Amino acid sequence: MNKKLQQDMKDCRLCPRNCGVNRLEQTGVCGQTASLKVARAALHMWEETCISGKNGSGAVFFSGCALHCVFCQNKNIANGTAGIEISVERLSEIFLELQEQKANNINLVTPGQFVPQIIQALDRAKRQGLSIPVVYNTSSYETVDTIRRLEGYVDIYLPDLKYVDERRSKTYSHAVDYFACASQAIAEMVRQTGEVCFVPEHSIMQGNWKEQQMTAEDYQTYSEAHDGDGIMVKGTIVRHLLMPEGLADSKRVVDYLLTTYGSQIFISLMNQYTPCNSLEAYPELMRTVTGEEYEELIDYAIAQGIENGFIQEGETAKESFIPEFDGEGVV
């Protein structure tokens, strides 16, 4: 472990919890030490169509999380019980192996607690031929300083914006400052990525994707003519999960994103909430959202003028959509 990484881990300030734990000897609020821990690394088909495409996204699921939402669907990795400790060198190999499997991108899922190690692994992998885009998939409970460190490493940001309402974020994620932190982090993400760009999916593996970039408007025309073919290679997609009894706050999220960013970003409105934890203390969360609730949110976003968006269709609120965190692709 080099000196810079030791400094980062000895007094950890990577996330807004600002716990200052010496992760060389103890676990931080995220539940992790300085040792990289990964629960799954495999092609993933369940992201937005322009992320997964037909080949799949090369998703690397990191163990641990600083947010600890009571309804977390990936609880066994978020609390650190699932996962395998690996070296930075092994992580760089995983990136290259996913590229060899024809992944459209490297998709770093809940990676904030390991940003210094991930940067080292990306540097190593790029020296050895990693050329596909990198996605940073996050709850957005991040510090601006940590996101700034990723400039030049991340091509696509895939952040959540879970809440505007501080009462809801305090109750369900133990983070009264969630919106304040997430909105600032997302602003930095959008600053880095700029205008959203897409390419034909086949150009990723051909290696000439940087020369074939399309604007969002061109992508819409291309996608309609080519059966949805098209992969995002630069930009930000902000996700929002509609929660039970959360429609009013979801509308506030839509208002904020459209007022702040307009068509500069894509917005993904999701209905896949699945009550899969023990939620007796939160009886309002012990159901899925209704079709009527989700339709009202979609209609609201359209009425507010959304131009670039994704919606979910069909039965998405199922535990079967949650992958097995069994160490696939890690060792």
C-alpha positions in Angstrom: 0.0 0.0 0.0 1.5 3.3 -1.1 1.9 6.3 1.2 -1.0 8.3 -0.4 -3.4 5.4 0.1 -2.2 5.0 3.7 -3.0 8.6 4.4 -6.5 8.3 2.9 -7.3 5.2 5.0 -5.6 6.3 8.2 -8.1 9.2 8.7 -10.9 8.4 6.4 -13.0 11.4 5.2 -14.2 10.0 1.9 -17.9 10.3 2.6 -20.2 12.9 4.3 -20.2 10.8 7.5 -16.7 12.2 8.0 -16.0 9.4 10.5 -12.2 9.9 10.6 -11.7 6.2 11.3 -8.2 4.6 10.8 -9.3 2.0 8.3 -5.9 0.4 8.4 -6.9 -1.0 11.7 -10.7 -0.6 12.1 -13.9 -0.5 10.0 -15.4 2.8 9.1 -19.0 3.8 9.1 -19.2 2.2 5.7 -18.4 -1.1 7.3 -15.1 -1.5 5.5 -11.4 -1.5 6.3 -8.7 -0.4 3.9 -8.9 -3.8 2.1 -10.8 -3.9 -1.1 -13.9 -6.1 -0.9 -16.0 -7.1 -3.9 -19.1 -9.2 -3.9 -19.7 -9.8 -7.6 -18.2 -8.9 -11.0 -20.2 -9.9 -14.0 -22.2 -8.8 -17.0 -25.3 -7.1 -15.8 -28.4 -6.6 -18.0 -30.7 -4.7 -15.7 -29.4 -1.1 -15.9 -30.9 1.5 -18.2 -30.9 0.3 -21.9 -28.2 2.8 -22.8 -25.9 1.4 -20.1 -26.5 -2.4 -20.4 -27.3 -2.5 -24.1 -27.4 -6.0 -25.6 -23.9 -7.1 -24.3 -24.4 -6.0 -20.7 -22.7 -3.7 -18.3 -19.5 -4.9 -16.5 -20.9 -4.4 -13.0 -18.5 -4.6 -10.1 -20.4 -4.6 -6.8 -18.3 -3.3 -3.9 -19.1 -4.3 -0.3 -20.0 -1.6 2.2 -22.0 1.6 2.1 -22.1 4.8 4.1 -25.8 5.5 3.8 -27.5 2.4 5.4 -31.0 2.9 4.1 -33.5 0.9 6.1 -35.1 -0.5 2.8 -31.8 -1.4 1.1 -32.3 -4.1 -1.6 -28.6 -5.0 -1.5 -28.4 -5.2 2.3 -26.0 -8.2 2.5 -23.3 -6.3 0.6 -24.2 -2.9 2.0 -23.6 -4.1 5.5 -20.4 -5.9 4.4 -21.4 -9.4 5.2 -21.0 -10.5 1.5 -17.8 -10.0 -0.5 -14.3 -11.2 -1.0 -11.1 -9.2 -0.1 -8.9 -8.7 -3.1 -5.9 -6.6 -4.1 -5.8 -3.5 -6.3 -3.9 -5.6 -8.8 -6.8 -8.2 -8.9 -9.4 -5.4 -9.3 -7.5 -4.1 -12.4 -7.5 -7.7 -13.8 -11.3 -7.8 -13.2 -11.8 -4.7 -15.2 -9.8 -6.2 -18.1 -11.7 -9.5 -17.9 -15.0 -7.7 -18.1 -13.8 -5.9 -21.2 -12.8 -9.2 -22.7 -16.3 -10.5 -22.0 -17.5 -7.6 -24.3 -19.0 -5.5 -21.5 -20.1 -2.1 -22.8 -18.6 -0.4 -19.8 -17.0 -0.9 -16.3 -19.9 -0.2 -13.9 -18.6 0.6 -10.4 -21.5 -0.1 -8.0 -21.5 1.6 -4.5 -17.8 2.4 -4.9 -17.4 5.5 -2.7 -15.6 3.8 0.2 -12.9 2.5 -2.1 -12.3 5.5 -4.4 -8.5 5.7 -3.8 -8.0 2.0 -4.5 -10.3 2.2 -7.6 -8.2 5.0 -9.0 -5.1 2.9 -8.6 -6.7 -0.1 -10.3 -8.0 2.0 -13.2 -4.5 3.5 -13.7 -3.1 0.0 -13.8 -5.8 -1.4 -16.1 -5.6 1.5 -18.6 -1.8 0.9 -18.9 -2.7 -2.7 -19.8 -5.4 -1.8 -22.4 -8.6 -0.9 -20.7 -10.5 1.3 -23.1 -14.2 1.0 -22.5 -16.1 3.8 -20.6 -16.3 3.8 -16.8 -19.6 4.2 -15.0 -19.8 5.5 -11.4 -23.0 4.1 -9.8 -23.8 5.7 -6.5 -26.3 6.7 -3.9 -24.9 10.2 -4.2 -24.2 10.5 -0.5 -20.7 11.6 -1.5 -18.4 14.6 -0.8 -17.6 16.9 -3.6 -13.9 16.4 -2.9 -14.2 12.7 -3.5 -16.1 13.2 -6.7 -13.5 15.7 -7.9 -10.8 13.0 -7.5 -12.6 11.0 -10.2 -12.3 13.6 -12.9 -10.7 12.0 -16.0 -11.5 8.5 -14.7 -15.3 8.4 -14.9 -17.1 8.9 -18.2 -20.7 8.3 -17.0 -22.2 9.1 -13.6 -25.2 7.1 -12.5 -26.3 8.8 -9.2 -29.5 8.5 -7.2 -31.4 11.4 -5.9 -33.4 9.7 -3.3 -35.0 12.6 -1.4 -35.5 16.3 -1.2 -37.4 16.0 2.1 -35.0 16.0 5.1 -37.5 14.2 7.3 -37.6 11.3 4.9 -33.9 11.1 4.5 -33.4 11.2 8.2 -36.0 8.5 8.9 -35.1 6.1 6.1 -31.3 6.8 5.6 -30.2 8.3 8.9 -28.9 11.3 6.9 -30.7 14.6 7.4 -28.1 16.2 5.2 -28.7 13.8 2.3 -30.2 16.3 -0.2 -27.6 19.0 0.6 -24.7 16.5 0.0 -26.3 14.7 -3.0 -27.2 17.8 -4.8 -23.7 19.2 -4.5 -22.1 15.9 -5.6 -24.4 15.6 -8.6 -23.6 19.2 -9.6 -19.9 18.2 -9.7 -20.7 15.1 -11.7 -22.6 17.1 -14.3 -19.8 19.6 -14.5 -17.3 16.9 -15.2 -19.3 15.0 -17.8 -20.9 17.9 -19.7 -23.2 17.1 -22.6 -24.6 13.6 -22.8 -23.1 11.5 -25.7 -24.0 8.1 -27.2 -22.5 5.7 -29.7 -23.6 2.6 -31.6 -23.1 -0.4 -29.4 -20.8 -2.2 -31.8 -18.4 0.7 -31.8 -17.5 -0.1 -28.1 -15.8 -3.4 -28.9 -14.4 -2.1 -32.2 -12.6 0.5 -30.2 -13.6 3.5 -32.3 -16.4 4.8 -30.0 -14.7 8.1 -29.3 -15.0 9.0 -33.0 -18.7 8.0 -33.3 -20.3 10.1 -30.5 -23.8 11.4 -31.0 -25.8 14.0 -29.1 -28.9 13.1 -27.2 -31.1 14.4 -30.1 -29.1 12.4 -32.7 -29.3 9.4 -30.4 -33.1 9.5 -30.3 -33.3 9.4 -34.1 -30.6 6.7 -34.4 -32.2 4.6 -31.6 -35.6 4.6 -33.3 -34.1 3.5 -36.6 -31.9 0.8 -35.1 -34.2 -1.0 -32.6 -32.9 0.8 -29.5 -29.2 0.2 -30.3 -27.0 2.9 -28.7 -24.8 3.1 -25.6 -24.1 6.2 -23.5 -20.4 7.0 -23.3 -20.5 10.4 -21.6 -22.9 12.1 -19.3 -25.0 11.8 -16.2 -28.2 9.9 -15.6 -29.9 10.7 -12.3 -32.0 8.0 -10.9 -35.0 8.4 -8.6 -36.9 5.5 -7.0 -40.5 6.1 -6.2 -41.2 5.0 -2.7 -44.5 4.1 -0.9 -46.1 7.3 0.4 -43.3 9.2 -1.3 -45.1 10.7 -4.4 -45.1 14.3 -3.1 -41.3 14.2 -2.5 -40.8 12.4 -5.9 -42.4 15.4 -7.6 -40.0 17.7 -5.7 -37.1 15.6 -7.0 -38.4 16.0 -10.6 -38.9 19.7 -10.1 -35.4 20.2 -8.8 -33.7 18.2 -11.5 -35.6 19.8 -14.4 -35.2 23.3 -13.0 -31.5 22.9 -12.3 -30.4 20.8 -15.3 -33.2 20.8 -17.9 -32.1 18.5 -20.8 -28.5 18.5 -19.8 -29.0 15.2 -18.0 -31.2 12.1 -18.3 -33.6 11.3 -15.5 -34.5 7.7 -14.8 -37.8 7.3 -12.8 -38.0 3.9 -11.2 -40.8 1.8 -9.8 -38.9 -1.3 -8.7 -39.1 -0.7 -4.9 -39.2 -4.1 -3.2 -39.9 -4.5 0.5 -37.4 -7.3 1.2 -36.1 -6.4 4.7 -37.6 -6.5 8.1 -39.6 -3.3 8.1 -41.9 -3.7 11.0 -40.8 -0.3 12.4 -41.7 1.3 9.0 -45.1 -0.2 8.1 -45.7 2.4 5.4 -42.7 0.8 3.5 -44.1 -2.8 3.6 -45.7 -2.6 0.1 -44.7 -2.0 -3.5 -45.8 1.2 -5.2 -49.0 1.1 -7.2 -49.3 1.5 -10.9 -51.5 4.5 -10.3 -48.8 6.2 -8.2 -46.1 5.6 -10.7 -48.3 6.7 -13.6 -49.0 9.9 -11.7 -45.3 10.6 -11.3 -44.6 10.0 -15.0 -47.5 12.2 -16.1 -46.2 14.9 -13.7 -42.7 14.7 -15.2 -44.1 15.0 -18.7 -46.3 18.0 -17.7 -43.2 19.7 -16.3 -41.4 19.3 -19.6 -39.1 16.4 -19.2 -37.2 15.7 -22.5 -34.6 13.1 -21.6 -35.9 10.3 -19.5 -36.2 6.6 -18.8 -39.2 4.8 -17.3 -39.7 1.2 -16.2 -42.3 -1.1 -17.7 -43.6 -4.4 -16.6 -43.0 -6.2 -13.3 -39.9 -4.8 -11.8 -40.6 -5.0 -8.1 -39.3 -8.5 -7.7 -36.5 -9.9 -5.6 -35.5 -11.9 -8.7 -34.1 -8.7 -10.2 -31.6 -8.6 -7.3 -28.4 -10.6 -8.3 -26.8 -13.2 -6.2 -23.8 -11.8 -4.4 -21.9 -15.0 -4.4 -18.4 -13.8 -5.5 -19.0 -14.5 -9.2 -16.1 -13.1 -11.2 -14.1 -12.0 -8.2 -11.6 -14.8 -7.8 
